[in-house]
Amino acid sequence: PPVSPSPSLGVDPLQFWDSLAARWSRKEIDELNRCLLPWQVRVEAREGFSALQDPLEGLLVVLECCPEVMKSKGGSLGHCVLFEFQLWLKERPHLHLQQREPGARLRRLQVQALSLLTEKQPSFLEPLIDIYQLGSLERSVLLGHVGYLLHRGSYREAVLMSIKLKLQPDLDMEKVCIPLVLQDKLQLAEAFVSDYQDLQNRLVRLLDSWCSPGFDPSHLLSRYPGIPQFHQKSGRLAPKVLSKQVFRLMQLYGVDPALCPNVVTQRRLASLKFLMYKRFVEKNMSEENWADHVQATVGESVDLQVELIFMLVKHSGLDCAARWALRYRVPKDRLPFGVGVRRETILEKSVLETECPAGTGEPWEPSEESRRTYYQLPVPMENVHFLDTAEGLRLCREAVLKPGVLLGVDMEWRPAFGSVGKPRVALIQLAVRDAVYLLDLTERGGPEQDQELRHFIRDVFSDPAVTKLGYGMDGDLSSLAATWPQFLEEPLKPAGILDLLSVHKQIQKAHVPQGVRGSSSVEGLKGSAQKGLSLLVQLVLGKPLDKTEQLSNWERRPLRPSQVYYAAVDAYCLLDVHRSLTQDPGRFGLAPDLGNALGGQRGKCEEKGTHRPRTRKAQDPCTASEEEKPQPPPALPGVSREALSPQQFRVVCDNMLQGLGHYLRCVGVDVRMLDNADDHRRAAEIAREESRVILTCGLPFQTLKSQVGEGRCLAVDCSEKARDQALRVLKYFNITITPADIFSRCQVCNGDQYLKVPRQEMERLMKIRGLISSESRSRSESESADCDAPSQPRSLPYSPKCRWATLSGLDPDSLQFPGGAPLQLDSVPPGILDKVSLFYCCTSCGKVFWEGSHFGRVISQFQEVLNISDGQTIYQHQ
């Protein structure tokens, strides 16, 4: 019965709770009213709050009566009461806690609320902190409660409370973060140290210490025997796995690499092994380039110097190892056998001679073998101009910035072996038909010349009258932006860009048989002679590029003649490739009028976000007819704010956001989710192939964003709960949800086709499988006959927006769907047959669903974005 206030004392809080609990329990047993009753509970709750003599004290009494540890945020009575109380309190600002006089009674309420959080209801954290202003309590009291949570093993609750109350500086970082890392909850540890540089440094240094060669994880794990997950997650403590996390956090927090000697040494050792492979196995790296990178990688580390000597003994012999041992003066007791004796016989003068680079003034020409094997620069070296003065820059401006000019563009930077952060561009190559200009970005000659150079670069890339040919231009522009902070503050606005990488993909699709994937995929990054631009040049012009100088030290001055030649070739070859493609596009499986598209229309490559769905025909979208043109995906917010339905919104979730993916599937969004073992780059592949939006968090965002169109990669706050993440995504992309969208897609497998199975048919199938017997069914029916008659069915049954399958598609013998998925009858409790008249079976995975209280909880959780038209009700009653 509804509560009635006493004139003098008001409503008894316990009586108030009993009334709410009684009405709420009817929701669980009354199928007809399971969505109507929560609304009645909310109305009664607001009336009860007004009737309480002291609402703030009465609320705590009511919450104390809630069942212990109710973690379901949307489906429990306690959360419903809290939500309504916050709305009720906003309308009555005079009742807020700050209006009370401070004193013992005020502190008692705060301590009582804090004890409720730590003892029984950790999921009430945020509302109780706001309502009772727990942040104003003595810091020692708050720290004591957080310490109690840590002692009890409630690490997640302790972290969330400390973040909300800003207690991190007073807590032991290791005591909080080590258990989180062992439970594979590094994201929570990152949230704990956020906004505190000292804590961030300490966390990174802690993880780096676990990467030391002598670290034994068993000693660490033995300190936390109460953590059940560490047996399964112990592989996360492997140095190779940890080092990736350390480098990610170093870049995220801007930590000095000197604070992480273990992971830096590991990466340098890996870089050293790579250099040995390039020089002595692949043999496509010159002696000068190799020696320069080895010295930069090894540095002053004696351990790395010793590793280098051992590798040289294996790959090159004692003489080479002895020369490098003499160069670094490695202690004799740390040298391999025989190297010390050989070192005594080698003069230091010979070592110095090998260090001197080839003279830049000496004449240099490609060898005969190189001329036969590789593409050659068609213009004389006299027409290759190295520009490091203001006068040379003005000559280049006059030759390049002309309407209708076709310009080959490339950039070079020093390979970043083992370093953190984006590389800085050292050289920009601009090629026109009769000359190549090399812009030196290392020696800028003062602020005035530096500003003139920046203005010239901005003019070149923003002029739509100049067609810029590139290959993987996004990566070049990203490195260029990292070179100058001015390009980050005021980003470049490229126009007239034609990226031949997209044309290369069309050529490969035209020559790869259907069903064959991955064998000859295009590499966006510059690679060996048979990858990337070199492969395109070989396909179009007949010879690949000579990539020997690719890994040069491009910051070293003066450049060697071979470096100058390589840089000029990399830019000029784009002009020849473009000319060959426009002259005979059909030879490469491209559209016949590709010449007009490449020569005039540049819109396809000017803007990001114009990716279209894949088609079977190898056809250029710029030249296809209106009927043959692939239709672009729906416009997305960030590009347009037009409302979309869940069926129009297709996403791929990173493996760190699987909870978000399940929530989005719950409201009908088509969601692909990466497996735990998948690399983050797989998300970009799926997004490009299937025209999906990427949802990710953390460091992978920057990498994935550069691989898809503008507005098709969104960074999600990993510290938020999955339900809150889903609401933010739906609001950001302006997705309109209706009741018919809920559960229109299978949360398990993402399927959107269901089979309706009536109760009688489901009972027959379960009997066939031996899951129920006739005796048990007779007993169940007799028991249900003694109970009240079941409620009449709703006049509008649940009908989601999905595809429907026919019962004939289910194999009667094997009970399998055409795709091979078996009907999962064992997941259906026999007792549910008396309460449910219709079952929904996913034809993709065989999972069986039925209507229950979960539908009402989802309605409640997504009411902020749910669209119900005027006069429409979710349920209609007889």
N, C-alpha and C positions, 0 to 999 in steps of 0.2 A: 504493500500500500504506500501511497505517497506520504512523505514526511510532513509533520505539522509542527510549526515552531511554538515554543512556549513563550508567553508574553514577557517573562523576566529573564529566562536563561537562553532562549533560542533553541535551535535544533541540536540534539545530541549527535556529535560526530559519528559515534558508533551506529546509531540508528540510521543516520544518513548513509553510511557505507552499506549497511544491510539492505537498504532499499535499492541502492544502485546495483549491488551484486545480484540481488534477486532478479531484477529486470535484465541484467546482462546475461545471466545464466539461461534465461528463456531464449536468448538469441541462439544459443548452441543447440537447443533441442527443437526449436520451432522453425522449420525450413521456410515457412511462408513469411515470417517476420524477421529473418536474420539480417536484413538491411534496414528495415524500418525501425527496429528496436534501438540500434545505436543512436539514431536521431532522437528518440524519446529519452534515452539516457542522457544525452547532451542537454536537452531542455530541462530535465529534472535536476541535473548537476548544477546548472546556473541558478535555478530557483533555490537549491539547497545552499549554495555559497552565500546567497543573500540572507538566508535564514540563520546561518551560524553566528553565534555571539562573537567569536574571534575567528574570522576565515583563515588567517595565516596559521594559527595554531590548529584549527580543525583540519586543515589540509594535511598536515603531518600525521594526525591521528588516522585519517582515511588511508594515506599511503602506507602507514605501518601495517594496515590490515591486508594489503595486497599480498598475494602469494610471493614467496621468496624468489629473487633473481629472475624477474620477468624480463627477458632480453628482447622480446618481440616488440619493436617500437610501434607498429601500427595496429596490432591486434589485441592488445591487453587493455583491461579496464583502467589500470593505473595510468597509462599514457593518455587514454581518452580523457580522464579526469584532469590530468595536468594541462593538456592542451586547452580544454575549456576554461580552466582556471586562469590561464594566461590571458585569454581573450576577455574574460570577465574582469580581470584586474585592470586591463588597459582602459576600460570604461570608467574606472573608479580610481583615479590617481591619488585621491586623498587616503587610500588604504595602503599605499606602497610603504615598504619598510622604512624608507628614509624619513617618512613623516612621523615616526614614533620617536619618543624621547629615548636616548641611549641609556642603558642600564643593564642590570642583571637579567631582566626578563627578555630583553632583546638578544643578549648573548646566549641565553638558554635556547631560544628558538633556532639560532644559527647553529649551535653545537648539536642540537637535536637533528636538524636537517643534514649536517655533515655526517653524523653517525648513521643516519638512514642510508646515505650514499655508500659508505664504506662497508656496512654490515649486510644490507639486504638488497638495495636497488641501485646498482651502479649505472644502469641505463637511464636513470632520471637526472644525470649529471648536469647538463646544460640548463634545463628549466629551474632546477632547485638552486643552482648558483645564482641565476639571475633574480629569482623571486626573493631569496633570502640574503642576497648580497654577501655571499660567503667570502668574497675577496677582502672584505673589511675586517675579518677576524685576524687575531694575532698570527703572525707568520709561523711561530713555533707550533701553534695548534694545527695549522694546515699541514705543516711538514710532518707532524706526528701521525696524522691520518694517512698521508701518502706513504710514509715509512711502514705503517701497518699493512697497507695494500701490498707493498713489495715483499714484506715478510710472509704474507699469506700466499704469494705467488700470483696475485692479480696484477700482472705487469701492464697489461693494456689499460686497465682502469686507472692505474697509478699515473701512466703517461698522460692520458687524456685529462685527468684532474690537474696535474702539474702544468700542462700547457694552458688550460683554461684560467688557472689562477696565477700563471707566470712564476712558477716556483723553480724553474730549471736551474738558475744559478746557484741555488742553495742545496741542490741534490748531487749525489755522487754519480757522475755520468756513467762510469763503468758499471756500477751496481744496477743502474736502470737499463742501459743499452745492451750489455752482454747477453742477458737472457732473451732480449728481443731478437738479436741476431741469431742466437742458437735456435730460436723457433721460426726462423725464416721470416721475420717481421722487421726487416731493415727499414722499410718505409716509415714505420712508427718511430724508430730510432732517429731517422732524419727529421721527422716532425718535432721530436723532442729537442733537438739541437738547433732548430731553425731560429733565425734572428739573433743567435749568440755566437759570434765568431770564435771565441775561445773554446766553447763546447764543440763547435764544428772541427776545429783543428785537433782537439783531443780525440774525437771519434775517428777521424781519418788516421791519426797516428796509431790508435789502438788497432784498427784493421790492418795497417801496414805492419805492425809488430807480429801479427799472426802469419804474415807472409815470409818471415825470416826462415832461412834454411833449417835451423834447429828447432823450429816450433813443433810441439807435439800436441795435437788437439785433444788427446785423451785426458791430459791433465786438466784442461779447461772444462771439458764435459763432466769430469768427475766432481767438479765444484757445484754442479746444478743437477743433482740426481732426480729432482722432482719435475723436470721438464720432459714430458713424454715424447716430444717430437724430435729430439736431437738425434736419436738413433737413425731415423729416416733422413734427416737433413744434414748428417755429418759430412756428406759430399760437398755441401756448400762451403766448408772450411778449407777446401783444397786451395793452395796458393794461386793456381791459375784462375779459379773462379773469383776468389777474393780480390785479386789484383785488378780485375775489370771494374769491380765496384769501387775500389780505392781511386782509380783514375777518373771514374765518373764523378765521384765526390770531390776530387781535387779540382776538376774543372768547374763543377757546380758552385763550390764555395770559394774558388780562387785561392786554394791552399798552395803555399810555396813548396815546390817539389823537393826541396832540401829536407822537409819534414818527413818525407816518405822514402828513405833510402832503399828499403827492400824492394818495393815494387818498381822503382826507377831502375835499380840494378837488373832486375828480372827483364824489364823491357829492353834495356840496352843489350843484355846478353842475347835476347831473341833477335834484335836488330843485327847484332854481330854475326849470328848464324845465317841470317838472311843475306848479308853482304858476302859471306864466304860462298854461299850457294850461287849467288849471281855471278861472282867472279870466277870460281873454279869449277862449277858444275855446268851452269848455263853458258858461261863464257861470253856474256853479252854486256860486260861492264869494263870500261877501260881501266888501266892501272892507275891513272891519275885520279879518276873519280873515286875508285875504290879506296885508295890510300887516304884521300881527303875525308871521306865519310867514316873510315875506320878511326882516324884520329879524333874526329868530333864525337864519335860514339864511345870510345874507350875513355877519353879524358884523363883525369888524374887517378882513376881507380886502379889500384895495384891488382886487385882480384880480376878485373876485366882484362888487364894487360897480360896476366898469366894465362887466362882463358884464350886470348888471342894467340899466344905463342903455341899452346897445345893444338889449336885448330890449324895453325900454319904448318906444323909438323905433319899433320895428317893430310892436308890438301896440297902443300907446295914443297915440303922437304925441309931439311935442316938449314940450308943456306938462307932461305927467306926468313925462317923463324929466328935465326941468329941475328940477322940485320935488325929486325924489329925488337929483339931483346936488347941489343946494344942501344937502339934509339931510346927505349924507355928505361934502360939501366935496371932491368929486373934483377932482384937478388938471385945469386947463383943457386941457392938452396931451393928455390921455387921453380927452377927451369926443368924441362923434360930431359931425359938422359940423352947426352950427346950434344945438346944445344950449347951448353956452357963451354965445352972444348972448342966447338966450331966458332963461337963468338970471339975467342981469343985470337983467332987467325984472321979476322976481318977488320980492316981499318975503318975508323969512324968517318974518314973522308968519303968513302964509297957510299956510306949511308946518307951523308949530306947531299951528295950528287943525285941520289934517287929522289930526294925530297923536292928538288927544284923542278917546277913545272916546265913544260915545253915553252920555248920563247914565242911570244905572241907575234913578234915581227917576222918570224920565219915563214917562208912560203908554204902553203898547205893546199893540197888537192885531194879529193876522194881517191881511194885506191881503185885499181881496175876491177877488182872483185866486187867492191861496193857499187861501182857503176853498172856492172852486169846484174847485180842482185836487187838493188834498192832504187826507189824513185829518186831522181836527181833534180836539184834546183835548176829551172830553165833560164834564169837570168844570171848574168855574171856577178861575181862577188863585189865588183865595184859599185853595183847598184844596191848593195845591202849597207844601210847607214845606221851606225850605232850612235844614238842621240843622248848626250849628257850635258848639253848646253842650251841656253835659251834661244840662241840663233838657230840651232838644229831643230828645235821644237817648232819654231815659226815656219821653217821650210816644210816640215811634216804637215802642219796644219793646212798650208796652202795646197798640198798635193792630195790630202785625204778628204777634207770637208768641202766636197763639190757635189752638187745634186746629181744623182744617178750613179755615183761611184759604187763599185762592188769591192768590198773590203774583207780580206781574210784576217781573222783575229785569233790570237792564241796568247797564253800567258805561261810563265815559268816561275817556279819557286823552289827553294831548297827543300829536298825531301826531309820530312820531320820524323826521323828515326827515333822512337822512344820519347818524343816530346809531348807536351800537353797543349791543346789549343789549335786554332786554325793556322795554316801556314801564311806567310806574308809574301805577296807577289814581289818578285825581284826584277822581272822583265816582261814587257808587253810588246808583242809582235804585231805589226800592222802591215799587211801586204796588199799592194795594188798591182795592176797588170805589168808594170815595168820596173817596180822597185819594192823593197822591203825596208821598213823602218823599225828599229829596235829601241824602245823607250826604257831608259835606265831608271829604276825606281829606288836604287840603293843609295846613290850619291846625288842629292837633290839640289845642292848649291845654294841654300839659303831660303828664308821664308818667302821671298817674292817669287823666285823661280819655282818653289814648291807649290805655291798657290796657282801659278800659271799652268803647271802641269796638271793639277787637279781639275781646273776649269776646262782644259783641253780634253781630258778623259771624259768628263761629264758631257761636253758638247758632242763628242764622237758617239757615245752610246745613246744619247737622247735624240739625235737627229734622224727623223724618219726618212729623209731623202737619201741617206746613205745606208745601203744594205750591208749589214754585218754578218758574215758567214762564220760560224763557229761549230765546235763539236763538244757537247756537254757544257754549254755556256753557263748553266746555273752554278756549277762548281767553280768556274773561273770568277764569276761575279761575286760569289760568296767569299772567296779568298781576297778579292780586291776590296771588298767592304771591310774585311778584318785588317787590311793594310793601313787604312786611313780612318781614324775615328770620325772624320767629317762625313764619310760615306755612311756611317751608322746613324749619325745625328740627322742628316738629310740624305736619305737613300737615293741611289740612282733610279731614274725612270727610263728603262731601256725601251727603245722603239726601233723598228726596222731590223730586228734580230731574226735571223734564219738559222736555226740549229739543225745541222745535217745529221745529228744523232737520230732524230725522228725519221728522216728519210732512210737512214741505214736500217732501222727496224722494219720499214716497209719492204726494203729489198730482201732482207732475210726471211720475212714471212712469205714472200712470193716464191722463195726457193726452198723452203722447208716443207716436206710432205705433211699432210694433215695427220694429226695424231702424234707427231714427233715434236717434242718440246724440250728446250733446255740444252740441246746438243750444240747449238751455235748461237746462243743468246748474245745480244749486244752488251758489251761492257761499257758502262758510262764513264768509268775511271780509266785513266791512261794505263795501259798495261804493256805486255810484251809485243813482239813484232806481229803477232797474229791476233791481236785484240784491239778494240776501240777504233781510233782513227786509222791506225795502220792497216787494219783489216778492211776498212772501207776503201782506202786508197788501193789496196791490192785488188778488191772486187771490181773497182771502176777503172783504174788506170793500169792494172796488170802487174805492178810491183809494190811491195809493202814499203814502209818507212824504216830507215835504220834507226833503231831506238837505243843505240849504244850510249849516247850522251843524255838520255832521259833523266837519269839519276845523278846528274852533275850537281856540283855546288854552284847554284846560280847566283849566289851572293858574292862570290869571289871575283875580284877585279884585278887585272883585266881578264876578260873571257878569252879562252883559247879559241883559235880559229875553228876548230871542230865544233865547239859549242855555238859559235856565231852561225855556222853553216846549218847546224841542226835546228836552231831557233828559226832561221829564215825558211827552211823547208817546211816546218810544222805549220806555218801560217800560209805559205804560198800554195801548198798542195790543195787547200780548200777551194781556191779559184779554179784549178784544173778539174777537180771533182765536180764542181758546180757546172762548168762548161760541158763536160761529158754527159752529165745527167740530163741537161736541158736539150742537148743535141739529139740524143737517142734514148728517151726514157723507156720505151718498150723493151729494149734489150735487157733491162734490169727488172722487168715485171711491174713497172710503174705506169700510171695513167698516161695516155698519149699526149695530152696537153699539159704535161708536167712543166714544160718549159715556161708557159705563161704564168703558172702558179709560182714557180721558184723565181722567175724574173720580175714579177710584178706584185702579186698578192703575198703579203708577209704577215697577215693577221693571225695565221695559225700559230706562228712561233713567237709573236710579239708579246702575248699575254699568257700568264699562267692561268690554270683553271679551265683550259679549253679542251681537255682530254675527252675523247669520245669513246663509246663502247667499241670493243673489238669487232671487226667484221671478217668474214671469211675471204672476201675479195681483197687482193693487194691493191688498194686504190687510194689515191691521195684525197683526203676529205675536202681540200680546197677546190678540187675540180670535179667532184661528183655532181650528178644531177640532183635536183631536189628530191626525186623519188628514191634515189640510191644513197643519198647522204645519210649516215648514221645519225639518229636523233640524239641530241645532247641530253644528259641527265637533267633532272629537275633543278631549277635554280636554287641555290643554297644561301642561307644567311651568311653574311660576310661578302656575298655577291648580290643577293636580293633577300628581302624580308617577306616574301610571299609565303603564306601558310601552306604547309604540306601535310598530307596524311601519313600515317605510319607505313603504309604500303609503298609510298614514294621515297621513303628514306631508307637507304641501305648503308650499313657501316661495317667496318672490320675493327674489332677490339684487340688491343695488345694483350699479351698473356698476363699483364699485371692488372687488367681490368675485367676479369671474367665475371665478377659479381655484377658490375655495371651491365655487361652483356646480357645476363639473365634477366635483369630488370627491364631492359629495353625489349627483349623478346616477349616479356610478359604483357606488354602493351601493343604488340603487333609489329615491331620493327624487325626488319630482316638483318640479322646479325651473324657475321662470321667471327669466330674467336680463335686466336692462335693457341696452340698447345704450349705447355710449359717448356718443351724442348725446342720450340721454334725460335729462329732468329728474328729480331725486330724487323729486319728488312723484308721479311716475308709479307708483312702488312702492306708495304708499298707495292709489292707485286700484285697482291690481291686487289688493292684499291685501283690500280691501273687497269687490270684485266676486267674487272667487274664493275667499274665506275662506282666505287664505294668511298665513303668518308672514313678516314682513320681517326680512331679515338685512342690516345696514348697518354702517358704521363712521364715526367722526368726527362732525362737526357735524350732518349730516342726521339723526342719531338723534333729537335732541330734537324736531325738526320732525315727523318721521314718527311718533314715539311718540304725539304728541298727536292724530294723525288716525286711529288704529286702537285696538282694544280693549286692555285690560291683558293683558300676557303675550304679545302678538302683534308685538312689535318687539324685536329683540335686537341689542345693540351688540357687534361682533366686533373683537378686537384686530388692527388692520391691520399691526402689526409682525410678527405670527406668519406662518409659512408656511401655505399653503393646506391642506395635509394636517393640520396641527395645529389650524387653525381648524375643519376638518370634525369632528375628534374631539371638540373642545369642544362644538360644536353638538349632536352626536349624544348626548353624555353629558348635556348640560344638559336636552335635551328627552326624555331617557330612551328613545331609539330603539333597538330591538333588531334587529341585523343577523344574517341567516343566510347561508350560502354561496349559497343560491338567489336571494338579493336582488342579488348582485353582477352587474353588467352586465345587469340586468333592464330597464334604461332606457337609451336611446341617449344617449351623452354629447354628441353633436353637436347634436341637435334636441330632445331630451327626449321622443321618442316611446317608447311602451311596447308596440308591436306589431312582431313579427319574422316573417319568412318563412324557413323551413328549406329550404335548397337542398343536396341531396347533391352529392358530388364529380362524379359523371358528368354531372349536369344542369348544374353550374357550368361544366364543361369544354365542354359543347355550346354554352352561351350565349356563352362567350368565343370559340369558333370562329366563331359567327355574326357576332360583332362584329369579327372579324379580329384579335383580340388574341393568338391562338396559332395555329399551323399544325400540320398533321398530321405534318410532318417533324420539327418541334421536339419534339412530344409523343413520337414514336417514339424519338428520341434520348434524351429524358429518361427514358423508361421503361427503355431498355436500360442506361443508366447506373445507375439505381436498382436494376436486377436484380443488378448486380455487388456491391452493398452488402449489408449484413446485412438480413435480412427485417424488415419493419416490426413494431413491437410490436403485440401483440394489443390490441384496443380495450378500454376500461374497461367494467366490467359496469354501472356507473351513469353514463350520459352526462350531460353538463351540461344542466340544464333550468331556466332562470331563471323567476322568478315574473312572467310577462308574458302578453300576448295573442298568439295565433298566427294567422297569415294562411295562406290556402291558395294553392297555386301557380296556381290558376285566376284569382286576382285580378291577376296580372301580365300585362299586355298582351303577347301573343307577338310582335307586329310592332315596336312602339316600345320594348318592355321598360320600360314605365312602370307605376307603381302607380296605383290609382284616384285618389289625391290629386294626381297629376301629377309625382311625383318619379321621375326616371330611375334605374334600377339602375346603380350606379357600379362597373362591371366593371373599369375601367381601374386601380382601386386594388388589384386582386388580382394579386400576382406570379405568373407562370405556374409557377414552381418550387414554390409552396406546394401545388399540387394533389396532389403525391405524398405530402405529409405530413399533410394535413387531409382528413377524410372528410365533414365537414358544415360548411356555412357558414350564418351568420345575417345576414339582410338587413333593415335597418330600412325599414318601409313608408312612413315619413314623409319621410325625406330620401334614401333609396336607398343609404346607406352599408352596406358589407359588412364583417362581423366574422367572426372565427374564433378558436378556442381557442388560446392560446399562453401564454408565460411571464408575461404581464401579469396573468393571473388569480392566479397564486401570489404576485406582488408585492402585489396588493391584499389578499389574505388576510393577508400579513405586516404590511402597513401598518395594517389595521383589526382586528388580533387583540384589541385592548383592548376592543372593543365587539362582537366577533363572538360569536354564540350558537350553540354546537354541543352538542346534547343528549348525554347519556350513551350510550355505545355507538355514536354516529354518527361516521362518518369522511367526510372531504371526498371522498376517492377510494377506490374498491375495486379490487383487482387480481385478475387471473386467477391 
